[in-house]
Amino acid sequence: MIADKKNKCPGCKRTDCGGCGIYRKLNTNKQVRIQFPPDFRAEPAQGLGISFDVGTTTLAGMLWDLGNASLLDAETGTNPQAVFGTDVISRLQAAAKEENREKMRKMLTDKLDEMAFQMVKPFIRTGREEEEKATWTDIKKVVIVGNTAMCEILLGIKPEGLLKAPFTPDYKQIRQRKGKSFGFSFLQNADIIVLPPIGGYVGADALAVYHYVNSCEKGKILAVDIGTNGEILLLNGSRKFACSAAAGPALEGGAVCCGMRAVKGAIDMVSLNGRFPMEDIVCRVIGEAAPLGICGSGLMDALALLLQTGVLDSNGYMKNSREAKASGVPPRIIRRIEEKGERRFLLTDEKHPVYLTAGDVRQLQLSISAIRSGIEVLLKKAGLASSELNRIYLAGAFGCYIDIESSIKTGLFPKLPTEKILQAGNLAGTGAAMVLLSSHALLKMEKEAGNIVHVELAEDEEFKELFLFNMNFVN
């Protein structure tokens, strides 16, 4: 890692660390870097603290020294509740049954306990057993953010309000108590703080993103945290809006035939190589391994290139070989179109085949349209054109790694100069860390939650019209 003096490694604090252990953990699909707003001031305290970002798919934790606000370690994991469904609605329907709810909560607390132990383990004092046990009490405080559904399951709340219109959260205030009462074991003696939601499915993670962005700069700011549950925030002076869009798992590599998480073997970048008429597809694979599938950033690149080369039309229709030839698609790309059963496009070679199918394209269209339509609804509520935006912050796993130009070509984001779009890392996790390290930030965030207008897209007629329109590749 090479950094300037203003952007030191968050692990060892050096400007040239060569990629230390903490940096490598931070540089995952859930976290790129930690950089607090310029005016943020931590309040020194004794012991250790952890900030957790609990996502539907991915969990991310950071271990902090509360005395000097230094990051000690980071850990990511998969939410084990996936056995109850990959999307938020499936989880909520399962959690409506008490026996499932307790199982789901225990799954989550056990996993967070495990992640906490893995982060603390390198710092456990060697020697007598009683000295090692003392480490358990070193974790004084834990701050947890997540979408509304994940937080309610953790709190053991029956999610009645989220399962029927008008989709209201079943808790509204900060929840704070000892870890033992939540069902934690390793974290049983820590003070656990669960932050409140903004409204509906716009959860505490979105509130943490808002707090960070609002602390960084003023103006006409859009913040988009894209995950299974996409959350969108718009700041326009004193007017602030938020909504959640059911993006589904497609943009994170789910619900597509060869989709996978951004791990070794996943195609994370797709590009075009050569000149017409000899152009062909080239894929980059994480870990320089044989391709096993494709993750979200690779899917967005592939979609953009198939549009660019003419394999897909603006409606998302995948052309057959004859139609592609008539449209002037390069010959080497035409040879990748397969028509056995469902039409599909071969991204790799036949030895390690990874495909994008016509059905995959439709899944991606649904996800893209949900996010884009949510953005447009908020812009209309604020009386703004997209060209008036000063900045777009992209947060979350998908937002960190997508190619900006590909996302604009596919219509996920409006056409804007790329310098206006900032890939900012896990802002939910950063906002949670700010609360962990500052009681002032906690009080301010709780107050700010009531100043944001929550827009329920499920009941917005304009969203329904925009969603149909944006199913086409509008840019």
Buried (B, 14 or more C-beta within 10 A) or exposed (E): BEBEEEEBBBBBEEBEBEEBEBBEBBBBBBBBBBBBBEEBEBEEBEBBBBBBBBBBBBBBBBBBBBEEBBBBBBBBBEBBBBEBBBBBBBBBBBBBEEEBBBBBBEBBBBBBBBBBBBBBEEEBEEEEEEEEEEBBEBBBBBBBBBBBBBBBBBBBBBBEBBBEEEBBBBBEEBBEEEBEEBBBBBBBBBBBBBBBBBBBBBBBBBBBBBBBBBBBEEEBBBBBBBBBBBBBBBBBEEBBBBBBBBBBBBBBBBBBBBBBBBBEBBBBBBEBEEEEEEBEBBBBBBEEEEBBBBBBBBBBBBBBBBBEBBBBBEEBEBBBBEBBBEEEBBEBBBEBBBEEEEBBBBBBEEEEEBBBBBBBBBBBBBBBBBBBBBBBBBBBBBEBEBEEBEBBBBBBBBBBBBBBEBBBBBBBBBEBEEEBBBBBBBBBBBBBBBBBBBEBBBEBBBEBBEEBBBBBBBEBEEBEEBBEEBBBBBB
